[in-house]
Amino acid sequence: MMNIPPSLAQKVAAAVSRFGARVKPKLRDGGGGPEDQLRAPIEQLLAEVAAALGVELVLVGEASLAALASARTTRLACPAPGLAT
């Protein structure tokens, strides 16, 4: 079992709570596409978690995963420290 530092667990829990607070009014309204309503809050959540972990996160919207024959989606990239991006 992983031993997650309490400070990291608290930061992630707070980020998830903020995500819920951001998403709730968007989905309650019922207007617009549900996927589009989640885009910005998910990007914010992932950015907050990445910051808590101390990693750089690059999100690329509308990326195609042709190898999986999937619709456009968000691609995540975590560049290795010290490498040019």
C-alpha positions in Angstrom: 0.0 0.0 0.0 1.3 3.5 -0.8 2.2 5.9 1.9 0.9 9.2 0.7 2.1 12.3 2.6 -0.8 13.9 4.5 0.0 17.3 3.0 -0.3 15.9 -0.6 -3.5 14.1 0.3 -5.0 17.3 1.7 -4.0 19.3 -1.4 -5.6 16.7 -3.7 -8.7 16.5 -1.6 -9.0 20.2 -1.7 -8.5 20.3 -5.5 -11.3 17.6 -5.9 -13.6 19.6 -3.7 -13.0 22.7 -5.8 -13.6 20.7 -9.0 -17.0 19.6 -7.6 -17.9 23.2 -6.8 -17.0 24.3 -10.3 -18.8 21.5 -12.0 -22.0 21.4 -10.0 -23.5 24.7 -11.3 -22.5 23.9 -14.9 -24.2 20.5 -15.0 -27.2 21.7 -12.9 -28.0 24.3 -15.6 -28.4 21.7 -18.3 -27.4 24.0 -21.1 -24.6 23.1 -23.4 -22.9 19.8 -24.0 -21.9 18.0 -20.8 -18.4 17.2 -22.0 -17.7 20.8 -22.8 -19.0 21.9 -19.4 -16.3 19.6 -17.8 -13.4 20.7 -19.9 -12.2 23.8 -17.9 -12.9 22.3 -14.5 -11.0 19.1 -15.4 -8.0 21.2 -16.7 -8.0 23.2 -13.5 -8.2 20.0 -11.4 -5.3 18.3 -13.3 -3.2 21.5 -13.1 -3.7 21.7 -9.3 -2.9 18.0 -8.8 0.2 18.3 -11.0 1.3 21.4 -9.0 0.8 19.5 -5.7 3.0 16.7 -7.1 5.6 19.1 -8.4 5.3 18.1 -12.0 4.8 20.1 -15.1 1.6 19.3 -17.0 0.8 20.2 -20.5 -2.8 19.7 -21.7 -3.4 19.7 -25.5 -7.1 20.0 -26.3 -8.8 18.3 -29.2 -6.0 15.9 -29.8 -6.8 12.9 -32.0 -5.9 9.4 -30.9 -5.9 7.9 -34.4 -4.3 4.6 -33.2 -7.3 4.1 -31.0 -9.8 5.3 -33.6 -11.2 7.6 -30.9 -12.9 11.0 -31.1 -10.8 14.1 -30.3 -9.9 14.3 -26.7 -7.5 16.0 -24.3 -3.9 14.7 -24.4 -1.8 14.9 -21.3 2.0 15.4 -21.4 4.3 15.5 -18.4 7.6 16.6 -19.8 10.6 15.2 -18.0 12.5 17.7 -15.8 15.3 19.4 -17.6 14.1 18.5 -21.2 13.0 21.2 -23.6 9.3 21.0 -24.4 
